Amino acid sequence: MNKAKNYRMFSGYTQRDMADILGVTVNTYRNKETGKTDFSATQINIFFNAVSKKIPGLSIDDIFFNQKVKQK
């Protein structure tokens, strides 16, 4: 999940920092960031709360959801 990686890096967190914040190993976090495993709903909220402190105006959709609604 490149968006998670980009927002994590832009926020100044390392993978170890984010793994600690989420309460998982670095390897487990890396798998989530690369899309091998999914973030749980709880982990999405924790991740968002951590990065949104450093990036005002950010939404969960910006990070985790790629679909855009087409206007007719």
BELUR-V747391 format. One line per field, one symbol per residue. ss: DSSP state (a for helix, b for strand, c for the rest). phi: phi as a letter, one per 40 degrees, with the letter a starting at -180 (. if undefined). burial: + if it has 24 or more other C-alpha atoms within 12 Angstrom, else -. Layout:
# BELUR-V747391
ss: ???
phi: ???
burial: ???
This chain:
# BELUR-V747391
ss: caaaaaaaaaacccaaaaaaaacccaaaaaaaacccccccaaaaaaaaaaaacccccccaaaaacccccccc
phi: .ccccccccccgccccdcdcccgbcccccdccccgcbcccdccdccddcccccbbcgcbdddcbbbcbcccc
burial: ---++-++--+---+--++-++------++-++-----+---++--++++++-------+--++--------
